[in-house]
């Protein structure tokens, strides 16, 4: 079983890890994909991108953004 010192040493080597959000607001999603707001809403309307409503905020599911990019990258898309 690794000691606490060993674990601490591994953390120092890796450095802090960024945590990707599970969802983001519309402006962040636009920056994430490099597209405009109206294009994002067109994709949402077509069902290409998944969103949830939390109060008055529209949150875009990060996994759906990655999935869209992967679908568009594949040669048979």
C-alpha positions in Angstrom: 0.0 0.0 0.0 1.5 3.4 -1.0 2.4 5.8 1.8 1.1 9.3 2.1 4.5 10.6 1.1 4.4 8.6 -2.2 1.0 9.9 -3.0 2.1 13.5 -2.4 5.1 13.0 -4.6 2.8 11.8 -7.5 0.6 14.8 -7.1 3.5 17.2 -7.3 4.6 15.5 -10.5 1.2 15.7 -12.2 0.4 19.2 -11.1 -3.1 20.5 -10.7 -5.6 19.0 -13.0 -8.3 21.1 -14.6 -11.8 19.8 -14.1 -14.0 20.1 -17.2 -17.5 21.3 -16.3 -20.5 18.9 -17.0 -22.4 21.9 -18.4 -21.8 25.4 -19.4 -23.7 28.6 -20.3 -24.4 29.5 -23.9 -21.5 32.1 -24.2 -19.0 29.6 -22.9 -20.3 26.9 -25.3 -20.0 29.3 -28.2 -16.3 30.0 -27.3 -15.8 26.2 -26.7 -16.8 25.4 -30.3 -15.8 28.7 -31.9 -19.2 29.4 -33.3 -21.7 32.2 -33.0 -24.8 32.3 -30.7 -27.3 31.9 -33.5 -25.5 28.9 -34.9 -25.5 27.3 -31.5 -29.2 27.8 -31.1 -29.8 26.3 -34.6 -27.8 23.2 -33.5 -29.9 23.1 -30.3 -33.1 23.4 -32.3 -32.0 20.5 -34.6 -31.3 18.3 -31.5 -27.6 18.2 -32.3 -26.7 19.7 -28.9 -28.3 18.8 -25.6 -29.3 21.5 -23.1 -31.0 21.7 -19.8 -32.8 24.6 -18.1 -31.9 25.5 -14.6 -34.1 28.3 -13.5 -33.8 30.9 -16.2 -30.3 29.7 -17.3 -29.8 27.5 -20.3 -27.0 25.1 -19.7 -25.3 23.2 -22.6 -24.1 19.7 -21.8 -20.4 19.6 -22.4 -20.5 15.9 -23.5 -23.0 16.8 -26.3 -20.5 19.4 -27.6 -17.7 16.9 -27.7 -20.0 14.3 -29.3 -21.0 16.8 -32.1 -17.4 17.5 -32.9 -16.6 13.8 -33.0 -19.6 13.1 -35.3 -18.5 15.9 -37.7 -14.9 14.6 -37.7 -15.8 11.0 -38.7 -15.5 10.4 -42.4 -18.9 8.7 -42.7 -20.8 11.6 -41.1 
